[in-house]
Amino acid sequence: MSAAEIGLALSVFVACAVEAVEALTIVLAVGTTRSWSSALSGVAAAALALAVIVAALGPALTSLPIDLLRVAIGGLLLIFGLQWLRKAVMRAAGLKPMHDELAIFSRETEAARAAGGRRSSFDAYAFTISFKGVLLEGLEVAFIVLTFGANQHHVALAAAAAGAAVLVVSVAGAAARAPLARVPENTMKLAVGVMLSSFGMFWGAEGAGASWPGGEAALLAIIPGTLATALALAWTVRRVASTSGRGRDGQTPAEAGGRATVGA
C-alpha cells in the first residue's frame, strides 16, 4: 500500500469516526429516554436514504475528468478542512468551548424528556431526531468517501475505511450505552482539519497542472507543515487574546465574569 493510500484510509477513518460519534450521541440520547425501536427505525430509514443518494451521485462524480475532479475536490476539501482548522484553532486558543459529547448527550436527553410522553408504540419524536442526526452526519461521511475515493480511484478503500470507523464507534457505543465522552474528539477534529486541508492543497494544485516535488511523497511534508502552522496559530491567538484581554487586575473578561457570577 502506497503512502497516498495509507493517508487516504487514515483520513477517511478519522473523519468518519468523528461524524459517527456525533450521530451515535443523538441516537443514544433518544433511544435511552424515549424508544429504542423508534430510534433504530430512524437510523434504518436514514441509512436507506443515504444509499439512494450515494447511488445517484456516486457515478456522476466518478465520471468527471480527473484534472477537473481534482480541482473541484481539492477546493471543496480545502474549504471544509480550513473550517475544521479554524474551529480547532479557536478551541485550542480558548476562544471557543471544547466539543463536549457528554454535554450534548445531556442536552439531547433533556430535550427528549421535555417533548412529552408517547401515545403509541411508535415514537415519532425518537424516529425523527434519529433520522435527522444520522442523515446529516451520514451525508458528511458519504461526501468524504466519494471525494477522497473518486480522486484517488479508490472508492472501495475509502468506503472500507468509513465502514470500519462506523463499526468501531457503533460497537463501542453499544457496549458503553453512553456517549463516547472519552474519545479525544477535539484532537480528532484538529487531525481531520489538517488532513482535509493538506489533501485539498495537494489535489487542487495537481488538478491545476502543478507538479509537487517527489509526487505523493510531498504529502509527508505538507501534512506536518499544515499541523505546525495550525498549532502556531493557536499559540499566537491564545497569547494575543490573553495579553489584550486582561484588565488592570490581571484578569481576563471571562475570568472576571466567572468570578462575579460565583460571587453573586
C-alpha positions in Angstrom: 0.0 0.0 0.0 1.4 3.4 -1.0 1.8 6.4 1.2 -1.2 8.1 -0.5 -3.4 5.0 0.0 -2.4 4.9 3.7 -3.1 8.6 4.1 -6.4 8.2 2.3 -7.6 5.3 4.6 -6.4 7.1 7.7 -8.0 10.4 6.8 -11.4 8.8 5.9 -11.3 6.6 9.0 -10.7 9.5 11.4 -13.1 11.9 9.7 -15.9 9.3 9.6 -15.3 8.3 13.2 -15.9 11.9 14.3 -19.2 12.0 12.4 -20.2 8.6 13.7 -19.6 9.7 17.3 -21.9 12.7 16.9 -24.6 10.7 15.2 -24.3 8.0 17.9 -24.7 10.5 20.7 -28.0 11.7 19.3 -29.3 8.1 18.8 -28.3 7.0 22.3 -30.0 10.1 23.9 -33.4 9.5 22.2 -33.1 5.7 22.4 -32.4 5.7 26.1 -35.1 8.2 27.1 -37.8 7.6 24.5 -37.9 4.4 22.4 -35.2 2.2 21.1 -37.3 0.6 18.4 -38.4 4.0 17.0 -34.8 5.4 17.3 -33.4 2.4 15.4 -36.1 2.7 12.8 -35.0 6.3 12.2 -31.4 5.0 11.8 -32.5 2.4 9.3 -34.6 4.9 7.3 -31.7 7.4 7.2 -29.3 4.6 6.0 -31.7 3.8 3.2 -32.0 7.4 2.2 -28.2 7.7 2.2 -27.9 4.6 0.0 -30.2 6.1 -2.6 -28.3 9.5 -2.5 -24.9 7.8 -2.9 -26.2 5.5 -5.7 -27.4 8.6 -7.6 -24.4 10.9 -7.1 -21.5 8.4 -7.0 -21.4 7.5 -10.7 -21.8 11.1 -11.8 -18.9 12.2 -9.6 -16.5 9.5 -10.6 -17.2 10.1 -14.4 -15.7 13.6 -14.4 -12.3 14.2 -16.0 -9.5 13.5 -13.5 -8.0 17.1 -13.6 -11.4 18.7 -13.2 -12.2 16.3 -10.5 -9.0 17.1 -8.6 -9.5 20.8 -8.8 -13.2 20.6 -7.7 -12.5 18.1 -4.9 -9.3 19.8 -3.8 -11.2 23.1 -3.5 -14.0 21.5 -1.5 -11.7 19.7 0.8 -9.7 22.8 1.4 -12.8 24.8 2.2 -14.1 22.1 4.7 -10.6 21.5 6.1 -10.0 25.1 6.8 -13.3 25.4 8.5 -12.4 22.5 10.8 -9.0 24.0 11.4 -10.4 27.4 12.2 -12.7 25.9 14.9 -9.8 23.7 16.2 -7.5 26.7 16.4 -10.2 28.8 18.2 -10.8 25.9 20.7 -7.1 25.5 21.3 -6.7 29.2 21.8 -9.6 29.3 24.3 -11.9 31.4 22.2 -14.4 28.6 21.6 -15.6 26.0 24.1 -14.3 22.4 23.6 -16.7 20.0 22.0 -18.2 18.0 24.8 -20.2 14.9 23.8 -21.3 14.4 27.4 -22.9 17.9 27.4 -24.5 17.2 24.1 -25.9 13.9 25.4 -27.4 15.6 28.4 -28.9 18.3 26.3 -30.5 15.8 23.8 -31.8 13.8 26.8 -33.4 16.8 28.4 -35.0 17.8 25.0 -36.3 14.2 24.6 -37.9 14.2 28.0 -39.4 17.6 27.5 -41.1 16.5 24.3 -43.7 14.6 26.3 -44.8 11.0 26.6 -45.6 8.6 23.8 -49.1 8.0 22.8 -48.5 4.8 20.8 -45.8 2.1 20.3 -44.3 4.3 17.6 -42.4 7.3 18.9 -42.4 10.0 16.1 -40.0 12.2 18.1 -37.4 9.5 18.5 -37.7 8.4 14.9 -37.4 12.0 13.6 -34.4 13.0 15.7 -32.5 9.8 15.0 -33.3 10.1 11.2 -32.2 13.7 11.1 -29.0 13.1 13.1 -27.9 10.0 11.1 -28.8 11.5 7.8 -26.9 14.8 8.3 -23.8 13.1 9.7 -24.1 10.3 7.1 -24.2 12.8 4.3 -20.8 14.2 5.5 -19.5 10.6 5.6 -20.7 10.0 2.1 -19.1 13.2 0.9 -15.8 12.3 2.4 -15.9 8.8 0.9 -16.9 9.9 -2.5 -14.5 12.8 -2.8 -11.5 11.0 -1.4 -12.2 7.8 -3.1 -13.1 9.2 -6.5 -10.0 11.4 -6.7 -7.7 8.5 -5.9 -9.8 6.0 -7.8 -10.1 4.0 -4.6 -13.7 4.4 -3.7 -13.7 0.8 -2.3 -10.8 1.6 0.0 -12.4 4.8 1.2 -15.7 3.0 1.8 -14.0 0.3 3.7 -12.2 2.8 6.0 -15.6 4.6 6.6 -17.3 1.3 7.3 -14.6 0.4 9.8 -14.9 3.7 11.5 -18.7 3.5 11.8 -18.4 -0.1 13.0 -15.8 0.7 15.7 -17.8 3.6 17.0 -21.1 1.7 16.9 -19.6 -1.3 18.8 -18.0 1.0 21.4 -21.3 2.9 21.9 -23.4 -0.3 22.1 -21.0 -1.7 24.7 -20.9 1.5 26.8 -24.6 2.6 26.3 -23.3 6.1 26.9 -21.8 8.9 24.8 -18.2 8.4 23.9 -17.1 11.3 26.1 -13.6 9.8 26.5 -12.9 10.0 22.8 -10.4 12.8 22.2 -12.8 14.4 19.7 -11.3 17.8 19.8 -7.9 16.3 18.9 -9.5 14.2 16.2 -11.2 17.3 14.7 -7.8 19.0 14.5 -6.3 16.0 12.8 -9.2 15.8 10.3 -8.8 19.5 9.5 -5.1 19.1 8.9 -5.7 16.0 6.7 -8.5 17.6 4.7 -6.6 20.8 4.1 -3.4 19.0 3.2 -5.1 16.7 0.6 -7.1 19.7 -0.7 -3.9 21.6 -1.4 -2.2 18.6 -2.9 -5.0 17.5 -5.2 -6.1 21.1 -6.1 -2.6 22.0 -7.2 -2.2 18.8 -9.2 -5.5 19.3 -11.0 -4.4 22.9 -11.9 -1.3 21.5 -13.5 1.3 22.0 -10.8 3.8 19.3 -10.0 4.8 18.5 -6.4 8.4 17.6 -5.7 8.5 13.9 -5.1 4.9 13.4 -6.2 2.8 11.8 -3.4 5.8 11.9 -1.1 5.2 15.6 -0.8 2.3 14.8 1.5 4.9 13.8 4.1 5.9 17.4 4.2 2.6 19.1 3.6 0.7 17.4 6.4 3.3 18.2 9.2 3.6 21.7 7.8 -0.1 22.3 8.0 -0.2 20.9 11.5 2.7 23.0 12.6 1.0 26.1 11.1 -2.3 25.4 12.9 -0.6 24.9 16.3 1.5 28.0 15.8 -1.7 30.0 15.0 -3.4 28.6 18.1 -0.5 29.5 20.3 -0.3 33.0 18.8 -4.0 33.7 19.1 -4.1 32.4 22.6 -1.2 34.6 23.6 -2.6 37.7 21.9 -6.1 37.1 23.4 -4.6 36.6 26.8 -2.5 39.7 26.6 -5.1 42.1 25.1 -8.0 40.7 27.2 -6.5 41.3 30.7 -7.7 44.2 32.7 -5.9 46.2 35.3 -6.3 43.5 37.9 -4.7 40.9 35.5 -7.9 39.0 34.9 -9.4 38.3 31.5 -13.0 39.3 31.0 -14.1 35.6 31.1 -12.3 35.1 34.4 -13.8 38.3 35.9 -17.3 37.4 34.7 -16.9 33.9 36.1 -15.9 35.1 39.5 -18.7 37.7 39.5 -21.2 35.0 38.8 -19.9 32.8 41.6 -19.9 35.7 44.0 -23.5 36.6 43.1 
